[in-house]
Amino acid sequence: MKNGRFILKAKLDLLSPLLIGSGKSDISDRDVLLDSEGEAYIPATSFLGVLSRQIDKTVADSFLGHNVDRDNQPLHQSYLICDDLHPISKDTSCVVRDGIRLNSESGLVENSAKFDFQVIEPGLCFTLNLEFIVTEPTYEEAKQVLANCLAAMQKPIYIGGKTSSGFGCLRSKDIEVYQYDF
């Protein structure tokens, strides 16, 4: 294949609460990111950030457009296109939870350290659409990146905030790969 596309489609089940902050604090101290219709979603950049750590750095730098010239200008755009991950159901369930900040030395709650944060409740299913742009020089890299993505999706993916506490666990299902030779 000299020119074409690999398309990877999947569904991602949310198994634990998801904390994807918007930087706003209208409802809580840390609100969930919402689209123009008021529904929570996972930005493609967040998902690609997690995936890029699963790919060999040299291949990732080349394929994802991270290589730069002597003037620190990108050599090309990324050969991987990812849509934002939107829930299949339009009934996004967000709740506000309480949190406290602990003093790392004493292990006690610090004064005035109560805060609240908004999370997306588990049970939602998100759609994933990845498009790998294939040209003659990028064919082998595209196959390697696709294989790495598929391998990473065989185990749970953690995304967003508080992942070390078990938040943001996504499990892939219904994975489909299409190849288009132009």
FENHUUR-V648796 format. One record per residue. N is the residue number from 0. RES is the residue in three letters. PHI is phi in radians with two decimals (none if undefined). BURIAL is + if it has 9 or more other ideal C-beta (glycine too) atoms within 8 Angstrom, else -. Layout:
{{N	RES	PHI	BURIAL} {N	RES	PHI	BURIAL}}
This chain:
{{0	MET	none	-} {1	LYS	-1.60	-} {2	ASN	-2.47	-} {3	GLY	2.98	+} {4	ARG	-2.53	+} {5	PHE	-1.86	+} {6	ILE	-2.06	+} {7	LEU	-1.99	+} {8	LYS	-2.13	+} {9	ALA	-2.77	+} {10	LYS	-2.00	+} {11	LEU	-2.13	+} {12	ASP	-1.45	+} {13	LEU	-1.50	+} {14	LEU	-1.71	-} {15	SER	-2.44	+} {16	PRO	-0.98	+} {17	LEU	-2.02	+} {18	LEU	-2.01	+} {19	ILE	-2.06	+} {20	GLY	-1.34	+} {21	SER	-1.70	-} {22	GLY	1.50	-} {23	LYS	-1.79	-} {24	SER	-2.42	-} {25	ASP	-1.43	-} {26	ILE	-1.81	-} {27	SER	-2.47	+} {28	ASP	-1.24	-} {29	ARG	-2.53	+} {30	ASP	-1.51	+} {31	VAL	-1.33	+} {32	LEU	-1.24	+} {33	LEU	-2.12	+} {34	ASP	-1.44	+} {35	SER	-1.14	-} {36	GLU	-1.68	-} {37	GLY	1.44	-} {38	GLU	-1.78	+} {39	ALA	-1.24	+} {40	TYR	-2.66	+} {41	ILE	-1.90	+} {42	PRO	-1.12	+} {43	ALA	-1.00	+} {44	THR	-1.10	-} {45	SER	-1.15	+} {46	PHE	-1.14	+} {47	LEU	-1.15	+} {48	GLY	-1.08	-} {49	VAL	-1.17	+} {50	LEU	-1.12	+} {51	SER	-1.10	+} {52	ARG	-1.31	-} {53	GLN	-1.64	+} {54	ILE	-1.92	+} {55	ASP	-0.89	-} {56	LYS	-1.02	-} {57	THR	-1.10	-} {58	VAL	-1.16	+} {59	ALA	-1.05	+} {60	ASP	-1.04	+} {61	SER	-1.24	+} {62	PHE	-1.26	+} {63	LEU	-1.56	+} {64	GLY	1.37	+} {65	HIS	-1.56	-} {66	ASN	-1.22	-} {67	VAL	-2.22	-} {68	ASP	-1.52	-} {69	ARG	-1.10	-} {70	ASP	-1.64	-} {71	ASN	1.10	-} {72	GLN	-1.76	-} {73	PRO	-1.06	-} {74	LEU	-1.31	-} {75	HIS	-2.86	-} {76	GLN	-1.31	-} {77	SER	-1.12	-} {78	TYR	-1.57	+} {79	LEU	-2.08	+} {80	ILE	-1.99	-} {81	CYS	-2.26	+} {82	ASP	-1.43	+} {83	ASP	-1.02	+} {84	LEU	-1.63	+} {85	HIS	-1.84	+} {86	PRO	-1.22	+} {87	ILE	-1.15	-} {88	SER	-1.45	-} {89	LYS	-1.55	-} {90	ASP	-1.84	-} {91	THR	-1.27	+} {92	SER	-1.73	-} {93	CYS	-1.96	+} {94	VAL	-2.29	-} {95	VAL	-1.80	+} {96	ARG	-2.07	+} {97	ASP	-1.62	-} {98	GLY	-2.46	-} {99	ILE	-2.38	+} {100	ARG	-1.81	-} {101	LEU	-1.71	+} {102	ASN	-1.31	+} {103	SER	-1.15	-} {104	GLU	-1.46	-} {105	SER	-1.59	-} {106	GLY	1.36	-} {107	LEU	-1.74	-} {108	VAL	-1.21	-} {109	GLU	-1.33	+} {110	ASN	-1.11	-} {111	SER	0.97	-} {112	ALA	-1.89	+} {113	LYS	-1.44	-} {114	PHE	-2.55	+} {115	ASP	-2.27	+} {116	PHE	-2.55	+} {117	GLN	-1.72	+} {118	VAL	-2.29	+} {119	ILE	-1.58	+} {120	GLU	-1.23	+} {121	PRO	-1.09	-} {122	GLY	1.97	-} {123	LEU	-1.34	+} {124	CYS	-2.15	+} {125	PHE	-1.81	+} {126	THR	-1.73	+} {127	LEU	-2.10	+} {128	ASN	-2.32	+} {129	LEU	-2.04	+} {130	GLU	-2.14	+} {131	PHE	-1.77	+} {132	ILE	-1.43	+} {133	VAL	-1.98	+} {134	THR	-2.15	+} {135	GLU	-0.93	-} {136	PRO	-1.28	-} {137	THR	-1.79	+} {138	TYR	-1.01	+} {139	GLU	-1.15	-} {140	GLU	-1.10	+} {141	ALA	-1.06	+} {142	LYS	-1.09	+} {143	GLN	-1.18	+} {144	VAL	-1.13	+} {145	LEU	-1.05	+} {146	ALA	-1.08	-} {147	ASN	-1.13	+} {148	CYS	-1.10	+} {149	LEU	-1.10	+} {150	ALA	-1.12	-} {151	ALA	-1.13	+} {152	MET	-1.41	+} {153	GLN	-1.38	-} {154	LYS	-2.16	-} {155	PRO	-1.03	-} {156	ILE	-1.96	+} {157	TYR	-1.89	+} {158	ILE	-2.46	+} {159	GLY	1.60	+} {160	GLY	-1.55	+} {161	LYS	1.05	+} {162	THR	-1.15	+} {163	SER	-1.20	-} {164	SER	-1.71	-} {165	GLY	1.65	-} {166	PHE	-1.30	+} {167	GLY	1.24	+} {168	CYS	-1.45	+} {169	LEU	-2.06	+} {170	ARG	-2.09	+} {171	SER	-1.40	+} {172	LYS	-2.66	-} {173	ASP	0.89	-} {174	ILE	-1.32	+} {175	GLU	-2.28	-} {176	VAL	-2.19	+} {177	TYR	-2.09	-} {178	GLN	-2.13	+} {179	TYR	-2.08	-} {180	ASP	-1.76	-} {181	PHE	-1.55	-}}
